[in-house]
């Protein structure tokens, strides 16, 4: 199980390091994960910087919500391993999505200025 989390973390870092909102745009769709050829999650290439920023902030806030619930839990040992791993995976996915959307918002802002 730790190997899965470790390899996902390494993959997450690779995705974050390689994400560039300018690449991977196809038919008006910009995938959140540019290194996944069949990525189904993304945003409209025509999305405005404020819309992308708002979407990123929504995911960031959701991530903080999960962390707050976990940090206020009276007994984390009472959670099943699968539930705890699901929370960790949700945090990872939301964080990656937020980072990609923040990058997209920055790129959209740069494009609007030129």
C-alpha positions in Angstrom: 0.0 0.0 0.0 2.8 2.4 0.8 4.4 1.7 -2.6 1.2 2.9 -4.3 1.1 6.1 -2.3 4.8 6.6 -2.9 4.5 6.0 -6.7 1.5 8.3 -6.8 3.4 11.0 -5.0 6.3 10.7 -7.5 3.9 10.7 -10.4 2.1 13.8 -8.9 5.4 15.7 -8.7 6.2 14.8 -12.3 2.8 16.0 -13.4 3.1 19.2 -11.4 6.7 19.8 -12.7 5.7 19.2 -16.3 2.3 21.0 -16.4 2.2 23.9 -18.7 -1.2 25.4 -19.5 0.1 26.2 -23.1 0.5 22.6 -24.1 -2.1 19.9 -24.6 -4.8 22.2 -25.8 -7.0 20.4 -28.3 -10.4 21.4 -29.8 -11.0 24.0 -27.1 -10.2 21.7 -24.2 -7.1 22.0 -22.0 -6.5 18.9 -19.9 -5.4 19.3 -16.3 -2.8 16.5 -16.7 -0.9 17.1 -19.9 1.2 14.0 -19.7 -2.0 11.8 -19.7 -3.0 11.3 -23.4 -6.5 10.3 -22.5 -7.1 12.9 -19.7 -10.8 13.5 -19.4 -10.6 16.3 -16.8 -9.8 19.8 -17.9 -11.3 23.1 -18.7 -12.4 25.2 -21.7 -9.4 26.7 -23.4 -11.4 29.9 -23.7 -12.0 30.1 -19.9 -11.1 33.4 -18.3 -8.4 33.8 -15.7 -11.0 34.7 -13.0 -13.1 31.6 -13.8 -10.1 29.3 -13.6 -8.9 31.0 -10.4 -12.3 30.5 -8.8 -12.4 26.9 -9.8 -8.9 26.4 -8.3 -9.9 28.2 -5.1 -13.0 26.0 -4.8 -10.8 22.8 -5.0 -8.2 24.4 -2.6 -11.0 25.2 -0.1 -12.4 21.6 -0.4 -8.9 20.3 0.3 -8.7 22.4 3.4 -12.1 21.2 4.5 -11.0 17.5 4.3 -7.8 18.4 6.3 -9.9 20.3 8.9 -12.2 17.3 9.4 -9.3 14.9 9.8 -7.4 17.3 12.2 -10.5 17.6 14.3 -11.4 13.9 14.4 -11.4 12.7 18.0 -9.6 9.5 17.1 -8.0 8.9 13.8 -7.3 5.4 14.8 -11.0 4.8 14.7 -11.0 5.4 10.9 -10.6 2.4 8.7 -7.4 2.3 6.6 -9.4 2.5 3.4 -11.3 5.6 4.6 -8.1 7.3 5.6 -6.4 6.4 2.3 -9.5 7.7 0.4 -9.2 11.0 2.2 -5.5 11.2 1.4 -6.2 10.4 -2.2 -9.0 13.1 -2.3 -6.5 15.6 -0.9 -3.9 14.7 -3.5 -6.4 14.9 -6.4 -7.9 18.2 -5.3 -4.5 19.7 -4.7 -3.2 18.6 -8.2 -6.4 19.9 -9.9 -6.1 23.2 -8.0 -2.5 23.6 -9.0 -3.2 23.0 -12.6 -6.2 25.4 -12.6 -4.0 28.1 -10.9 -1.4 27.5 -13.6 -4.2 27.8 -16.2 -5.4 31.0 -14.6 -1.9 32.5 -14.7 -1.5 31.5 -18.4 -4.9 33.0 -19.3 -4.0 36.2 -17.5 -0.7 36.4 -19.4 -2.5 35.7 -22.7 -5.1 38.5 -21.9 -2.3 41.0 -21.4 -0.7 40.3 -24.8 
